[in-house]
Amino acid sequence: MHNPAFDQLATYPFWRLNNLLEKVPKPDGFSELALQIGEPKIPPPDFVAEIIGGNSSKWAKYPPHPGTKSYRSACASWLTQRYTLPEEMIDEAVNILPCAGTKEALFHMGLLAVPRDPPSSSTEPYAVLVPNPVYQVYYGAAVFSGGKPYPISAPAENNFMPDYAGVSPDILERTALVYLCNPSNPQGASASMTYLTELITLARQHDFVLVVDECYSEIYRGTPPIGGLQACAQLDGSMDNVLVLHSLSKRSSAPGLRCGFVAGDPKLIDLYRTIRSYASVAVPLPILAAGEALWRDEAHVEINRAHYDSLFTAAEEILGHINGFSNPSGGFYLWLDVGDGEETALKLWSEAGVKCMPGGYMAQDDPFTGVNPVSQYLRVCLVHDKVTAVEALERISVVLQG
C-alpha cells in the first residue's frame, strides 16, 4: 500500500543536489572541492589501525549484540566524565548499548518508539516531531515506522532550536517520538540547560521518547555543549523517556569505523537490544576494541577541535564581511544566509567548482504554513585540511561578492 509520505523521501538531499548540478559543467581550471557532505577528512589516530590489526583473530567470531563489557564501560566512563554525571548514574550493563555508528540507530528509533496501531483517541497516526531543517534519517524513520512526521521550524530567533513546547496539545497527545540534534545540524547551535530540562519534562508529561543526537558534541568553540543526560541529572537523575546517541565519526574522525553507542532509559535500552538482535549486525570485536581506546583518549579529540577552530577562524577572516555570515558555536558547518540557497549552490559549482548544500534541501515544507523555512540558506562543510578549506572559502568569497 502506498504511503503518501514516501513521496517526500524521494527528495533525499544529496540526490537533489546531484540532479541540480549534473547537467552543469565544472569550470575549466578548477579542481572539484566537495563541501556538501559532513565527512571528516582529517585522519583518525594511528592507534586505531594498530588495535584493529592486533585484534584480527577476532574477525573469526560472531560479536555479541550487547558488545563487550570493556567497551560499554569505556562509554559509561566517558559520559560520566564529559558531562560530570554522578558516578552511580550510568550502569554499563543496563544504560549502554553499542551500535554501528548512529545513523542506523537513529532510524531504528522509529521502530522502538512508534506503536504499530493508531492511537485510540485519534484517527490520525502517531506523531513524530523532528527539527526543520532536519537530518534526513529522522524524517525517514518517522515515515517508515508508520508515524506522521511533523517538521518543527528551528528559527534563528529561537537559537535555531525547534519550539516543541509550542506544538498544539492535540498533536503532543499523540506524539510517540521527538528528535533533537544538539549541537544542531546544520546550524551549529547548542541547547541550553533550560531548553533541555523543559523538553525532558514535556516528554514525560506526554509519554513520548526523546532522542537526542549528540554526534557533534565534541566539536565546539568555547563552552562544551550541555548533554541530554546532563539535563536528566539536573532534573532528578532519572533517564526515563530519554535516549542519547554518540558516535566516533565526528569526534574521532572515524566515519568508516561505524562505531557508537546509545545510552539512557534502561527500559528503552532493553527494548532496543531486542530490535538490534533482529534488525542489525553487531559491531565486530576488533572495531569495539579500537572504539574503546578512542573513548578513553581525549588527546586526539583536543587536536581535532583545535583544527576545526582554526578553520572557523579562517572562515571569519575570509567571509566575515559578507552579509549573512555567522560563526556557529558548535559543529563543523557554516550556515549562510545567501538569499537563495539553491541558486547560490548552482553558481558556486558553475563558477568555482565548489559543491555546497542548499539549505532548503535539508528541510521539509512547514506543515502549518506550507513554506520551506530555510530556502535562503546554504550549508558549507568545513571538514578538510586547512589548505583545502582556505582555498574553498576564498573561491566562495569571490563568487558571493561577484
QUIBELHU-V579200 format. One record per residue. RES is the residue in three letters. PHI is phi in whole degrees, -180 to 180 (NA if undefined). PSI is psi in whole degrees, -180 to 180 (999 if undefined). BURIAL is 1 if it has 16 or more other C-alpha atoms within 10 Angstrom, else 0. Layout:
BEGIN
res phi psi burial
RES PHI PSI BURIAL
RES PHI PSI BURIAL
END
This chain:
BEGIN
res phi psi burial
MET NA 134 0
HIS -77 129 0
ASN -99 117 0
PRO -55 -29 0
ALA -64 -23 1
PHE -61 -28 0
ASP -59 -34 0
GLN -67 -27 0
LEU -72 -16 0
ALA -70 -10 0
THR -98 31 1
TYR -49 126 0
PRO -58 -38 1
PHE -73 -30 0
TRP -66 -43 0
ARG -62 -42 0
LEU -66 -42 1
ASN -60 -42 0
ASN -64 -35 0
LEU -68 -41 0
LEU -98 -17 1
GLU -64 -27 0
LYS -97 4 0
VAL -109 122 0
PRO -72 146 0
LYS -71 142 1
PRO -67 146 0
ASP -63 144 0
GLY 87 -1 0
PHE -118 128 0
SER -76 153 0
GLU -74 133 0
LEU -121 116 1
ALA -96 106 1
LEU -117 25 1
GLN -99 -16 1
ILE -117 134 1
GLY -83 63 1
GLU -114 112 1
PRO -57 135 1
LYS -105 -5 0
ILE -88 146 0
PRO -75 155 0
PRO -74 171 1
PRO -60 149 1
ASP -60 -29 0
PHE -68 -15 0
VAL -62 -52 1
ALA -64 -37 0
GLU -64 -44 0
ILE -69 -41 1
ILE -62 -42 1
GLY -64 -39 0
GLY -69 -19 0
ASN -108 21 1
SER -62 -27 0
SER -64 -21 0
LYS -81 -5 0
TRP -63 -21 0
ALA -82 0 0
LYS -115 142 0
TYR -70 125 0
PRO -79 147 1
PRO -74 143 0
HIS -60 -36 1
PRO -74 0 1
GLY 75 -160 1
THR -104 153 1
LYS -60 -38 0
SER -68 -36 0
TYR -66 -48 1
ARG -61 -38 1
SER -65 -39 1
ALA -63 -41 1
CYS -65 -44 1
ALA -64 -42 1
SER -64 -42 1
TRP -63 -47 1
LEU -57 -46 1
THR -62 -44 1
GLN -74 -44 0
ARG -64 -39 0
TYR -110 15 1
THR 46 52 0
LEU -84 154 1
PRO -56 141 0
GLU -56 -35 0
GLU -90 2 0
MET -72 -42 1
ILE -104 119 1
ASP -107 116 1
GLU -59 -25 1
ALA -78 -26 0
VAL -125 -16 1
ASN -109 -3 1
ILE -130 138 1
LEU -142 125 1
PRO -65 156 1
CYS -148 162 1
ALA -82 84 1
GLY 71 -159 1
THR -122 -12 1
LYS -58 -49 1
GLU -61 -45 1
ALA -65 -39 1
LEU -61 -39 1
PHE -67 -41 1
HIS -65 -20 1
MET -60 -29 1
GLY -65 -42 1
LEU -65 -36 1
LEU -71 -41 1
ALA -103 -28 1
VAL -94 114 1
PRO -63 153 0
ARG -77 -31 0
ASP -90 144 0
PRO -66 155 1
PRO -62 140 1
SER -66 -23 0
SER -89 2 0
SER -151 152 0
THR -85 -12 0
GLU -82 151 0
PRO -70 170 1
TYR -60 144 1
ALA -93 143 1
VAL -123 119 1
LEU -95 130 1
VAL -131 151 1
PRO -67 155 1
ASN -136 107 1
PRO -67 160 1
VAL -134 140 1
TYR -67 123 1
GLN -58 -24 1
VAL -66 -35 1
TYR -60 -46 1
TYR -66 -44 1
GLY -62 -38 1
ALA -62 -41 1
ALA -62 -46 1
VAL -67 -50 1
PHE -71 -20 1
SER -82 -7 1
GLY 90 4 1
GLY -84 174 1
LYS -110 114 1
PRO -74 137 1
TYR -121 101 1
PRO -74 119 1
ILE -105 120 1
SER -59 145 1
ALA -124 76 1
PRO -78 164 1
ALA -59 -37 0
GLU -69 -11 0
ASN -113 32 0
ASN 56 35 1
PHE 56 29 1
MET -111 139 1
PRO -68 140 1
ASP -88 75 1
TYR -67 -33 1
ALA -65 -22 0
GLY -87 -1 0
VAL -68 144 0
SER -61 145 0
PRO -57 -34 0
ASP -67 -32 0
ILE -76 -43 1
LEU -60 -34 1
GLU -66 -25 1
ARG -113 18 1
THR -79 129 1
ALA -105 -27 1
LEU -152 137 1
VAL -132 131 1
TYR -104 143 1
LEU -139 133 1
CYS -104 124 1
ASN -143 114 1
PRO -60 155 1
SER -77 148 1
ASN -112 116 1
PRO -108 -1 1
GLN -80 -20 1
GLY 74 23 1
ALA -92 149 1
SER -113 137 1
ALA -73 146 1
SER -82 164 1
MET -61 -41 1
THR -62 -45 0
TYR -59 -47 0
LEU -68 -44 1
THR -66 -37 1
GLU -67 -36 0
LEU -70 -40 1
ILE -64 -42 1
THR -61 -41 0
LEU -63 -41 1
ALA -61 -40 1
ARG -75 -35 0
GLN -63 -40 0
HIS -105 3 0
ASP 54 49 1
PHE -108 163 1
VAL -88 126 1
LEU -101 118 1
VAL -109 118 1
VAL -107 112 1
ASP -87 109 1
GLU -112 34 1
CYS -68 -19 1
TYR -101 13 1
SER -62 -25 1
GLU -99 2 1
ILE -110 100 1
TYR -152 162 1
ARG -117 124 1
GLY 91 -127 0
THR -76 134 0
PRO -62 139 1
PRO -62 147 1
ILE -76 146 1
GLY -106 164 1
GLY -63 -41 1
LEU -73 -28 1
GLN -62 -40 1
ALA -69 -36 1
CYS -61 -43 1
ALA -63 -38 1
GLN -65 -36 0
LEU -72 -68 1
ASP -155 2 0
GLY 87 -12 0
SER -80 144 0
MET -106 17 1
ASP -54 134 1
ASN 73 4 1
VAL -122 132 1
LEU -129 139 1
VAL -118 150 1
LEU -125 136 1
HIS -133 149 1
SER -138 156 1
LEU -90 -2 1
SER -60 -52 1
LYS -88 -49 1
ARG -53 -44 1
SER -115 13 1
SER 54 44 1
ALA -130 58 1
PRO -64 -28 1
GLY -81 -10 0
LEU -71 -31 1
ARG 53 66 1
CYS -144 126 1
GLY -161 -160 1
PHE -159 159 1
VAL -113 140 1
ALA -141 152 1
GLY 141 -139 1
ASP -47 118 1
PRO -62 -31 1
LYS -65 -42 0
LEU -72 -37 1
ILE -62 -42 1
ASP -63 -41 0
LEU -65 -41 0
TYR -69 -30 1
ARG -60 -40 1
THR -66 -45 0
ILE -60 -46 1
ARG -64 -34 1
SER -62 -31 0
TYR -94 -35 0
ALA -109 -6 0
SER -139 158 0
VAL -87 147 0
ALA -75 156 1
VAL -70 126 1
PRO -60 150 1
LEU -62 -42 1
PRO -61 -35 1
ILE -71 -40 1
LEU -61 -38 1
ALA -64 -44 1
ALA -67 -41 1
GLY -61 -41 1
GLU -57 -46 1
ALA -64 -38 1
LEU -67 -41 1
TRP -67 -25 1
ARG -91 -1 0
ASP -118 125 0
GLU -105 -14 0
ALA -61 -45 0
HIS -70 -29 0
VAL -68 -40 1
GLU -65 -38 0
ILE -64 -45 0
ASN -60 -45 1
ARG -63 -40 1
ALA -65 -36 0
HIS -62 -50 1
TYR -64 -36 1
ASP -60 -40 1
SER -67 -33 0
LEU -69 -39 1
PHE -74 -29 1
THR -64 -43 0
ALA -64 -40 1
ALA -62 -41 1
GLU -68 -37 1
GLU -67 -36 0
ILE -90 -38 1
LEU -115 -4 1
GLY -59 -25 0
HIS -84 -7 0
ILE -88 135 0
ASN -57 137 0
GLY 94 -3 0
PHE -82 138 1
SER -146 146 1
ASN -104 110 1
PRO -74 160 1
SER -85 -16 1
GLY -146 171 1
GLY 75 -176 1
PHE -127 36 1
TYR -118 141 1
LEU -92 135 1
TRP -119 95 1
LEU -102 129 1
ASP -83 103 1
VAL -111 6 1
GLY 92 -49 0
ASP -147 103 1
GLY -65 -40 1
GLU -67 -46 1
GLU -62 -40 0
THR -70 -40 1
ALA -61 -42 1
LEU -65 -40 1
LYS -68 -42 1
LEU -62 -38 1
TRP -72 -46 1
SER -74 -26 1
GLU -105 -24 1
ALA -135 -1 1
GLY 69 24 1
VAL -107 129 1
LYS -100 124 1
CYS -134 162 1
MET -98 122 1
PRO -59 132 1
GLY -58 -37 1
GLY -62 -24 1
TYR -72 -17 1
MET -96 7 1
ALA -129 160 1
GLN -105 157 1
ASP -59 138 1
ASP -59 127 1
PRO -67 -15 0
PHE -101 -27 0
THR -113 -20 0
GLY 77 10 0
VAL -111 138 0
ASN -71 120 1
PRO -80 -9 1
VAL -134 28 1
SER -65 -17 1
GLN -83 -6 1
TYR -100 161 1
LEU -132 133 1
ARG -100 127 1
VAL -119 121 1
CYS -91 117 1
LEU -98 86 1
VAL -127 0 1
HIS -93 -180 1
ASP -65 164 0
LYS -66 -39 1
VAL -60 -47 0
THR -66 -43 0
ALA -63 -43 1
VAL -64 -41 1
GLU -60 -43 0
ALA -64 -44 1
LEU -63 -38 1
GLU -67 -39 1
ARG -63 -43 1
ILE -61 -44 1
SER -59 -44 1
VAL -61 -45 0
VAL -68 -44 0
LEU -66 -27 0
GLN -90 -10 0
GLY -73 999 0
END
